[in-house]
Amino acid sequence: MPIRNFSFIAAVLALLLGSSWVTGCGLQQNGKGQLANQKSNSSSQDIDDFNGVGLYGNSIDEHPKDADVYNDMCAAKFDLQDYRGAIAYCSEAIKINPNHAVAFYNRANSKSELNDIKGAISDYSKAIEINSRNNYAFGNRCNSKIELEDYAGAILDCNMAIKIDPNYPNAYNNRAIAKFALGDRTGACLDWNKAASLGIETTAQWLNSESGAWCGFAQ
């Protein structure tokens, strides 16, 4: 998830870690936990995205009261970076099924892309209220709280994400950012090293670089 509003500490983190220092998890299909926003610059991916929109559009015509179909269209719109369109379809899914946790989660991601961070947090919170085991919702709400400089709140959310899934690398990466912002350099380094060991390549590269050498003691 890209940085939007830089505070002083965010600017420092960006210099240390690069512009993609906050890592988030993408959209979910209907309750399956699958990620739907693994983007590609290839034309074949673009064709697949457009085909997906057409496919789900036909499904909506056939099943106009099926919240899952609207959620899938929301995911397809998100892939095309049509975030307002995604929000509209997720909102329709929620209208049909007010307890559709995945639609709240996906709408939150779309709001975040439009820099509606408070709106995103509200939707992540609703997704968590409906399904308290959604580690991605906790992890992405952690991201959003970092953007609002609520670092203590971010740590609590990342703690929950890690409690649900101890091998969730983004949660360690983002908890490290929040800890660093609060002055806990030792805790931050431990979490960054854990994130690197779980596959966050950009963090691993930074730890092995000259600028990240100070954090290498935790390896």
N, C-alpha and C positions, 0 to 999 in steps of 0.2 A: 504494500500500500504506500503510495508516494507521500512525501512530506508536503504539507501545505503551509501551515503558519509557523514560522521559525521564531522561537524565543532565543535568548542568548545560549541557553544550554543546548537547545536543538542545533544551533549553528555549530557549537563545539563538537557535538556528536557527529554532525554531517562531515566536518573536517576529518574526524577520526575514522569514521566508518564508511563514508561515501553517502550518496544521496538516497540510497535505498536501505537506510538503517532500520526502519520499522518493517517487519515481515508479517504478512497476514495470510490467512487461508481463504480460498475462494468460495464460489457458490456451491450449494448442495442440491442434488436432485432429491426427489421425494423420499426423504427418510433413509436413503441408502448411504449417506455420508460420502458420496462421490463428489469429486471436485469438477466443476464445469467451466472454470475460467483459465485453463492452461492454454495460453494464447500462442499463436504462431504468426509469423509475418508472411507465410506462404500463401499463394493464391488458392491452393487446394483447401487450406483451412478456412479462408474467406467463403469459398463455395459451400463448405460443410456448414458454416454458420448460417448462411442464407437458406440453405436447404432445411436446416433445423427450424428456422422461423416459419417457413412454409409448411413443414410437417406439423408443427404444433398449432399453426393457424387452422389447418384442416381438422385437427383433433378438437379444437375449440368449437368449430362448427358442428361437429358430431356430438360433443359432450359439453354443452354450454354451462353446465352446473357442476363440473368436475374441477375442484380447486387444484388438484395436482397438475392438470393440463395447463392451467394459467401459471402455476409456479414454473413449469418447464419452459413456457414461453418467456417468462421473466429471465430465466437463466440464459436463454438464447439471445435475448435482447442485450443482456449484460455482456455477452461475448462479443457483440457487435459494437460495444461501447455506447449503446443507446440507453443510458442510465435512467433517463426520465421515462422512456418506454418500459424499461424493466420495472420501475417503481409502479407504474400504472397496472401492469399485469400482476405483480405480487399483491398490490392492493386489492385487486379483484379476487385473487385467491383467498385473501384474508376476509374479504366481505362474505364469500361463500362459506368459508370455514374459519371462524375467529380464533380457533386453536391450532392453526397451521404453523407450527414452530419454524419449519424450514422456510416458509414464505416470509415470515418476520425476519429471519436471519438473512435471507437473500435481499430483501428490501433494505435492510441495514447496510449491507455492502454497497448497494447502489447509492444510497444516501451519502455514504462516506466518500464515494468517488465524486460526488457533487459538492463536497465540502460541508455537508450538513451533518457535522459531527454530533451535535446534541440529538438530532433526530435519529442518527445511527445508533447512539447509545440507548435511546429509548426502545428502539426495535430489538437490539441485541438483548436488552433486559427482558422484553416480552418473550423472546425466544427461549431465554433461560428459565423464565417463570413457567413456561409450558413444558420444557424439557431440560431439567437441571443437569443432565449428563452430556450436554453438547459442549465438548471442550473447545470446538472452533468458535462458538459464540462467546465463551469466556475469553479466548485468546484474542479475538478481534475487538471485543470491548476493551480489553487491555490496550490494544493499539490506539483506540479512540481516546482513551483517558490520557495516554501519553501525549497525544496531540493537544489536549486541553491542559496539559501540564499537571494533571492529577496523578502524580507519580505513585503516591501511596495507594490510591485506589487501583492503579494499574497493576501494582505488585500483587494485591489481593486477588485480582482476576486471573493473573498468570499463575498464581499459586493454585487456584481452583482448576485451571486447565491442566496443570501438571499432575494434580491429584487424580484427575480423571484418566489422564494418559501420561504416564511418566516418561514416555519417549516422544513427546510432542516438541520438536526442535524450535519452532517459532516462539513458543511460550518462554523457553529459556532465553532466547535471543532478546525478546522484548522485555523480559523481567530484568535482564542485565542492563538494558538502556535505562529503565526506571531506577534501578539501584544506583547506577552511575550518576544519574541526575540528582539523586539524594546524597551523594558523597560516599556511597559504599563501594569503593573501587575494588576491594577484595571480593565481595559478593558478586559484583558485576563480572569480574574476570572469571570466576568459577562458572558462572552461567554462560558466558560467551564460549568458554572452552567446551562446556557440555553441548551447547548448540552446534559447535563445529564438529564434535564427535558424532552427532546425530545427523549430520549431512548438510548443514548450512554452509555452502562453499564460500560465499562472500565473507563470512565471519572467519572461516578457516584461513582464507587468503590474507585477511587483515592481521590475524594473530601471527602469521608467519612473515609479515612485512616489518619494515623498520619502524613504522609508526605504531604497530601493535606489539612490539617486542616487550614493552613494559608489563604486558598482561600475560606473557608466556609462563610466568612462574607457576601459574595454576594448572599447567598441563601435567 
